[in-house]
Amino acid sequence: METSSDFEKRIIGYGLLTAEILYRMPDHPKLLQSFLWQTEDLAPKFPELNRFLKFWEDEIEGRIHSVRVAHQNLIVPVDFRYAGGEFVVH
């Protein structure tokens, strides 16, 4: 049985990345525009984000002002508690 590549990526630490990119509009450089982008990426090096930002710099006219990043691991340790009581059903 073969495992999916998505599952393998999650096991090695990939998680959900959300990046807010503020960039200057080419026709109006004093105005900032916001762009949200999501993908699965590996913290802390973020290879997918770096690839996307390189593409942006090469292919898109809007100059990047700033990038805010949020990352959440998709597989985390399970939190559990023991029950403090018991219900008996006949």
C-alpha positions as CSV (number, residue, x, y, z in Angstrom):
1,M,0.0,0.0,0.0
2,E,1.4,3.4,-1.0
3,T,1.0,6.5,1.1
4,S,0.0,9.8,-0.4
5,S,2.5,12.6,-0.9
6,D,0.3,14.9,1.1
7,F,0.4,12.6,4.1
8,E,4.2,12.3,3.8
9,K,4.6,16.0,3.7
10,R,2.5,16.4,6.9
11,I,4.6,13.8,8.7
12,I,7.9,15.6,7.9
13,G,6.4,18.9,9.2
14,Y,4.6,20.7,6.4
15,G,1.8,22.9,7.6
16,L,-0.7,25.5,6.4
17,L,1.0,28.8,5.5
18,T,-0.9,32.0,5.0
19,A,1.0,35.0,3.7
20,E,-0.3,38.5,3.5
21,I,1.7,40.4,0.8
22,L,1.5,44.2,0.8
23,Y,2.7,45.6,-2.5
24,R,2.9,48.9,-4.3
25,M,0.5,49.3,-7.2
26,P,2.5,49.9,-10.4
27,D,0.4,52.8,-11.7
28,H,0.1,54.4,-8.2
29,P,3.2,53.6,-6.2
30,K,2.1,55.5,-3.1
31,L,-0.9,53.1,-2.7
32,L,-0.5,49.7,-1.1
33,Q,-2.6,46.7,-2.1
34,S,-3.0,43.5,-0.1
35,F,-2.8,39.9,-1.5
36,L,-3.4,36.8,0.6
37,W,-1.8,33.5,-0.4
38,Q,-2.1,30.0,1.2
39,T,-0.2,26.8,0.6
40,E,1.4,24.0,2.5
41,D,4.9,24.8,3.4
42,L,7.8,23.7,5.7
43,A,8.7,26.0,8.6
44,P,11.1,27.7,9.2
45,K,12.7,27.9,5.8
46,F,9.5,28.1,3.8
47,P,10.7,26.9,0.4
48,E,7.3,27.3,-1.3
49,L,6.9,30.9,-0.1
50,N,10.4,31.7,-1.2
51,R,9.7,30.2,-4.6
52,F,6.5,32.2,-4.9
53,L,8.2,35.5,-3.9
54,K,11.0,34.9,-6.4
55,F,8.3,34.4,-9.1
56,W,6.5,37.6,-8.0
57,E,9.7,39.6,-8.2
58,D,10.5,38.2,-11.7
59,E,7.0,38.3,-13.3
60,I,4.8,40.8,-11.5
61,E,5.2,44.5,-11.7
62,G,4.0,45.4,-8.2
63,R,7.0,45.9,-5.9
64,I,6.6,44.1,-2.6
65,H,6.4,46.3,0.5
66,S,6.1,43.7,3.2
67,V,5.1,40.1,3.9
68,R,3.4,38.8,7.0
69,V,3.4,35.0,7.6
70,A,1.3,32.7,9.7
71,H,2.0,29.0,9.9
72,Q,0.1,26.1,11.5
73,N,1.3,22.5,11.7
74,L,-1.5,20.2,10.5
75,I,-0.4,17.3,12.6
76,V,0.0,18.1,16.3
77,P,0.1,16.0,19.5
78,V,-3.4,15.0,20.7
79,D,-4.6,16.7,23.9
80,F,-6.7,14.4,26.1
81,R,-8.0,14.2,29.6
82,Y,-9.2,11.3,31.7
83,A,-12.9,11.5,32.6
84,G,-13.7,12.5,36.1
85,G,-16.9,10.4,36.3
86,E,-18.7,7.4,34.8
87,F,-22.2,6.9,33.4
88,V,-23.7,3.4,33.6
89,V,-26.3,2.5,31.0
90,H,-28.4,-0.7,31.4
